[in-house]
Amino acid sequence: MDVSLILTEMGQKARRAAYDLALASSDIKNKARRAMAAELRAHTNEIIEANRFDVTEAENDGLSKAMIQRLTLDEKQIEGMAKGIEEVAALPDPIGRTVSGHISPEGLEITQVRVPLGVIGVIYESRPNVTADTAALYLKSGNAVILRGGSEAVNSNRIIAKVLTEAALSVGLPDGCIQLLDLNGREFTTALMELEELDVIIPRGGLGLKAAVREHCKVPYIMTGDGVCHIYFAPSADPEMCVPIAVNAKCQKPSACNAVETLLFHEKCAPKLIPAVCTALEAHGVELRGDKKACELFDMMPATEEDWGTEYLDLVVSIKIVSSLNEALAHIAKYGTHHSESIITRDYAEAERFLDSVDAAAVYVNASTRFTDGGVFGLGAEVGISTQKLHARGPMGIEQLTSTKFRVRGSGQVRR
Amino acid sequence: MDVSLILTEMGQKARRAAYDLALASSDIKNKARRAMAAELRAHTNEIIEANRFDVTEAENDGLSKAMIQRLTLDEKQIEGMAKGIEEVAALPDPIGRTVSGHISPEGLEITQVRVPLGVIGVIYESRPNVTADTAALYLKSGNAVILRGGSEAVNSNRIIAKVLTEAALSVGLPDGCIQLLDLNGREFTTALMELEELDVIIPRGGLGLKAAVREHCKVPYIMTGDGVCHIYFAPSADPEMCVPIAVNAKCQKPSACNAVETLLFHEKCAPKLIPAVCTALEAHGVELRGDKKACELFDMMPATEEDWGTEYLDLVVSIKIVSSLNEALAHIAKYGTHHSESIITRDYAEAERFLDSVDAAAVYVNASTRFTDGGVFGLGAEVGISTQKLHARGPMGIEQLTSTKFRVRGSGQVRR
């Protein structure tokens, strides 16, 4: 099997589809999404049957209970996928919107308008509902997608992609607007990363996937969701806020990238705050790992150098005591991933300094880091949280899946 | 000499400078630019002396006359560099500007504000005045720069960078805000591309440089200035416009990336238009290369397959006859570089179809492609023309050298 030939054919098919998709009206795209939702519902039993096959395989392969839970689809989740697609249909279409415009001194009418990115490769892990979410969102912004899901979900992804594709074609969207790369084997994933027909690759997964993207990608990529997030408790922190914010940021959804991983306490407030915060976290089942000084104030495991750079994505937190705002800022600059950082303080100048100095997608004063999210930030449904500075930073909505072009209408102008 | 150690030290120095620069006020940055302009003027003789050394070397090495002309600096050009820097000082500072903002239902005040990209690596060829332009523009948007100029201009670049750096430091900007990588040897250029301390690399040069960036870069890059631009003359093209636009797009500045390289004529208007356009172009010294049908209408060299993908950057043009708008669109999609494309037509539907269908940074109706420019498009001084879709597309002004961050001001909010 010629891997690169297969990928090139997929890429060219996607590129032809992208050309037509860029010209598709909002009406047709919304009709496609309604058809996609209806067809998902109509094929619920078929999808569950295919999913059972994946789940049985996963059990035989000894995958963890958590992994199997993420993999398993039931009627409720398929209804959720359908509802999700309908909600995307209700969002405003970003394509064709005028971003800016003016008449040049020569009389040229120059407008900058939103256009799709083109062909997007999305590589994701495990959860098969991502297949439906991604297809709907990326199609909304006029892009053709090549989806690469996890090998353990291949049967579920295959039937979902088939149902969605047939629905899209039935209303007249071009063949190739949604394609699933469903051949298992790492060489296919690598070949997708090397595919020059793509306009951008968006990886949604762990550090291994990201390292592979950095190594193999020949087109631009957008890194999302690395979150070693911090909360710094300043000397003037309102004690009433500290426990609720720490507990919320760590425990409300520990697997989220905007959950906190490290708590920094100023040495002045540490003796009072650490016992209160740590007691509450322990009551929520959180494992604590502290530096030397923190261990003196509360009974916990000693943290190692590795802890400061680790995104636990679990009920584990590291705790460090610092002697100044500068030390906190330096720690965040060294170990943070530029995602979400928060300061708890009553000091105005300190709050402003933190907002100015921290180089991250979202910088907070007196709030949980858990708010970094497309919905909260006013961008609508979210396709990921970018931790890079180019193109999009922070939550990415459908507008962040677009580019622009300049349209210039003249009447014979030449440049002097 | 440990190449990667030298680069890492430069990178870390730039990163520290970027941290301070991000917090520098507009006042200080403008003061720095005024000092830079003044110091350039004050060191005119020194700069000319260093430049003479480069020019003599280049002559001994047998560089082309055109190359030597690009390399040579005189008093007028140094005054031009100083004036350019002063003009940049007069532009509004993009940093800190609020892009959007709202109050969330939970009462969080969320604002998205412009911040610098951080540390930018700029690799450019030959012309030493780029050193001054780049330093001024990148500093305006709060970025630290590592500059890598051509080896043939190293003495000129060294003195210019020294003068600019001293001026910047004299008003209190951080050491490391402008650094020149002035050690000759390709291994240094490669090491700069591999430097992980950079936030972005912007190459400004030919295809060889761009291929090297694609191969070596470990950080995001912005490709600029590939311009295989087309003009399509439709059957209804206004004959009065055709000659002036073709001559302007090809001859006004053939070395510019927005100059036209291929003229496409519909077969219906070709018999009348080709003799007129070709006669005018020949009178301006343009070498013509046509497909078979074009050669039948006017005496010119036959074009080869290679011609259609070539950016001549010179007084050469390729000419092809097509039988439909679709064929013109397909040719542009196949050979174009997504830069600037124009249609000459009196047909409304055809004009709209061209504007919609062509996938390029700038799409024109009835105008010369030469207008694609930061100034004309309302973006101010330009640092290049992006031909990619991510981050910035088309002319890049200082705003395109920035990113954003979200500032979130709360009063104890936690996520429900």
Interface residues (C-beta under 8 A of the other chain):
Chain A: Y19 A22 L23 S100 H102 S104 E106 L108 I110 Q112 V115 L117 G118 D199 V200 R214 K218 P220 I222 D238 E240 M241 P244 I245 V247 N248 A249 Q252 A333 A351 L355 D356 S357 D359 A360 A361 A362 V363 Y364 V365 N366 A367 S368 R370 F371 T372 V376 F377 G378 Q388 K389 L390 H391 R393 G394 S403 T404 K405 F406 R407 V408 R409 G410 S411 G412 Q413 V414 R415
Chain B: Y19 A22 L23 S100 H102 S104 E106 L108 I110 Q112 V115 L117 G118 D199 V200 R214 K218 P220 I222 D238 E240 M241 P244 I245 V247 N248 A249 Q252 A333 A351 L355 D356 S357 D359 A360 A361 A362 V363 Y364 V365 N366 A367 S368 R370 F371 T372 V376 F377 G378 Q388 K389 L390 H391 R393 G394 S403 T404 K405 F406 R407 V408 R409 G410 S411 G412 Q413 V414 R415
